[in-house]
Amino acid sequence: MDINYELYKVFYYVASTLSFSEASKYLFISQSAVSQSVKTLERKLDRKLFIRSTKRVQLTPEGEILLRHIEPAMNLIQRGENQLLDSASTGGQIRIGASDTICRYFLVPYLERFHKEFPNTHIKVINQTSIKCVELLESGQVDLVVVNYPNQYLSNVSAIRKIHSFKDVFIANPTFDSLNRKKLPSRQLSEQPILMLDRHSTTSEFLHRLFQQHQLDLVPEIELTSNDLLIDLARIGLGIAFIPDFCLTQHTHDLFIVETKEELPERELVIAYNEQLPLSPAAKEFLHYF
């Protein structure tokens, strides 16, 4: 089917913003031109892509299917353009996906070193959960991701390099001093108020799986999206926080580690990229650090 690329480009911006007026601003064309392009694409595909009303625009199921294919293609085109620009410049760009925890407690020294050695390179860091970072990598929105492993969402990623081993720990303040210097079995631990990351994280999946291995259902007291907040809430005695051990610093000296009877398995931090796509010179240099 011979359809002009510009029609798909217009569709992408309308679908991304769910607004004909916003799309016209991005594309520097009139709103009527945007509307006409969408109508032309719908006619060529013989499918209705948007539900239009006076208040808002929605994608139809057919429009959602098309967006799932168009979005990665648009990102790949943009990535190619950026790499061409990078190759002609002295600096270039590197786009890295990582959670805020991994950025703060692990990546910062590497980013600092890279910035000193390549001061003209633009570093873009996108903070998302390890699960969302893999989606960013697969859609071509980042060059590299640094994420927790095991991570079932990495099954389609071709290049994975293990760069750091760590263990998770339970931490608590003196309110729970009766648990200090004891080794708690999983069942007794499950009866405590557990503070942990929410379900949309590999850490949550990991901990729930551990308890399920002992035929226990874990019902957390509090679920958050930030390990720093978990530490803060553990500090004021709201519960026992489950965090990676690399988050322990001199600022957590007022908390103690709650020992477990069953040894917690190690996990890894990995750096992953798509071998099927060319890496920018900046990304290749960053990989040499690990």
N, C-alpha and C positions, 0 to 999 in steps of 0.2 A: 504494500500500500504506500503510495507516494504522498507523504504529508510533509509540508514545510516545517523545518525545525522550529521556526519562530512561533508557530501555533502551539507547539509543546512548551516552549519557553513561557508564553503568556499563560497557558494552563497552569504551569508550575507555580508561578507567582500568585495567581488567583487562589489556587488550592492551598498554598502556604500561608497566605494572609487571610483567606476567606473574606476578601474584600476586593471589589473591582476598582475602587478608587485608590486603595493602597497599592495594588498591582500597577496601576497606571503611573504612580509616582516612581516606583522602582524602575519601570521600563521607559520612562520619559515619553510616554505617548498618551493620547487622550483616553478618557474612560470609555467613550463610545467605540474607540478602536479596539480596546480590550474586549468589550462586549461582543463586537463583531467577530473578532478572532476566535473567541470561545464558541460562538454559534457556528462558525465555519468548521471548527474541529469536531463539534458534536455532529454536524451534518455528514462530514467525511467518515466518521466512525459509526454513524447511525446509532449513537448512544447518547442519552442525556447524562451529563457529567456533574451538573450543579442543580441544586434546588434553590431558586431565587425567591426572596420575599422582600417586602419593603424594609424589614429590620435587619435581616442577616442573610448570609450565603452559606449553604451547606453542600458538602460533597454527596453525591449519590453513591450507592455501593459500587457502581461501575467506575465512578470518579476516584473512589478510594483505591480500587485495584490499579487504575492507571497511575495514580500518584506513587504507589509503592515501587513502580518500575521507573518512573520519570525522575524521581528524587535522586536515586543513586547515579543515574546518568548525568544529571545536571551537576552533581558534586564531582563526578569524575572529569567532566569538561572543565569545571573551574579549577580542579587540581592540576590538570594538564596546563592550563593557562598560567597558573601560579608557578609551576616548575619551569616553564619557558622564560618567564620573567626572572625567576631566581637564577637561571643559568646565565642570564645576561647582566646580572648585577653582582656586586661584591659581597652582598650580604645573604639574601635569600630568606627563607622562612621555614620554621619547623612547627608542626601542630601536634600537640601531645594531649592525649586523654588520660585522666587519672582522677581518683576520688580526692576529696579535700584532705583526708587523713594521709593518704600515700604522698600527696604533694607536700604537706606540711612536715611530716615526720621522716620522709625518706628522700623525696626528689629534690628538695630545696638545695642541698649542697651540690648536686649534679648540675642543676640549672645555673647556680652561681658560677661554677667552674666553666660551664659552656659559654655563659655570657661574657666572662672575662677573656676567654680564648677567641670568641667570635663575636665581638661587640656589635658588628653591623648586621648580624642575623636577628630577624624578628622572631621572638619566641611567643607562641600562642598556646596557652594551657586551657583546656576545657575541663571543668570540674563536673564529673558525673559519677554515679556508682559504677562499680566494676561491670555490672550487667549492661548499663547504658553505654559505657565506653566501648564495649565490643560492638554494639549497634553502630556507634559513630565510625568505628574502623571499617565495618562491612559496607557502610554507605559512602565511604571515601571522604568523610568530613575531617578525619585526622590522619596523620602519617603513622603514628605509633601510639600504643596504649601501654600503661603500666598498671597491672590489675592483680587481684588476688587469684590464687590457684590452689586447689582445683576450682575450675570454673567451666561448667557444662556448656556455657554459651560460646566457648572458644573452639568448639568442635569443627567449625568450618574455617578456622583461621590456620593458614599454612605454616607460619613461622612463629614459634614460641621459644623464648630463651629465659631460663630460670636465672634470676639475678640476686635473690636474697631469701633465706629461710627464716621463718619466725614461728613463734608459738603464741597462742591466745591465752589470756589469763583472766581470772575473776579477781576483781579488786573491791575493797570495802573500807569504810572508815571505822574508828574505834567503837561505834555503836554496835558493830558485829564482832566485838573482841572475843566473844565466846567461841567463835569459829577460828580464831587465830591459832596457828601452830597445830591444827588438826587437818586430817585428810578426809574430806567429805566424799562419801559415795554419791553417785548421780541422783539417787532417789532423795537423799536428804537435801542435796543442792537444789533439786526441782521444787522443794517446798519453801525456798527462800524467795524474796522479791528480786527477780532478775531484771536488770536493765540492759537492753541490747539494741542493736540496729534493727530497723524495720524489715519487713518481709521482702522488700525489693533490693536485697543485698546478698552477695555470696556468703558473707559472714553469718547472716541469719539462717540461710539454708544449711550452712555447715553445722551450726550449733543445734538446730532442730534435728538434723540427721543423727548427730551424736546421741541425743537423748532417745530418739526412736530406736537406736540400736540396743538400748536397755529397756525397751518396751515402755518408755515414759513419754508422756505428752508435755511439752514445755509450754507453759502459759506465762509469758513475761509480764512483769508489773508495768513496765514502760518500754515503748519502742520509739526510737528517734532516728534521725538521719545523720547524726554527728557523733563521732567518738568523743570529741571534746566536751559536748554536752553530757554525755554519759559519765565522764570523769567528774564533771561539776556536780551532777546529781548524786553520784556515789560519795563525793566529798561532804555533802550535807546530810548524808545518811538515809536517802530515799531507797536504797537497795544496793545490790551487788552488781557491778558493771562488768560486762564481758567485752574486752578490748584486745587488740594485738599488742604484744609485749613491746614493740618498738614505739608505742605511744607513752611508755613510762619514761619520765624525765625527772630531773631534780625537783620539779614542781608537783610531783605526785608522792613526795616523801611522807606525807601525812596519811597515806593510804597503805594498806597491806594486801598482799596477794593471798587469796583464799585457795589453799592447796586442795587438789582433788585426788581421790583414791585411784580413779582410773586416769592414766596418763593421757593428756590431750595430744593428738597427733600434730606433727609439724605441718605448716602450710608454706606456700611460696609466694613471693612476688615475682611476676614474669613481665617481660617486655615483649609485646607482640606486634607484628606488622603483616601486611599482605604481600607475599612474594610475587603474586601475579601482577602487581603494579610497581612501576619504577619508584624508588625512593629518591627524594631530593638529596642533593649533596649535604645539606645541613642535617637531615635525618640520619644519613650514613655516618657522619661524624659523631653524632650523639650516641649511636649504637656502639661505637668503639669504647665508650666509657664503661661498658658492662661486660 
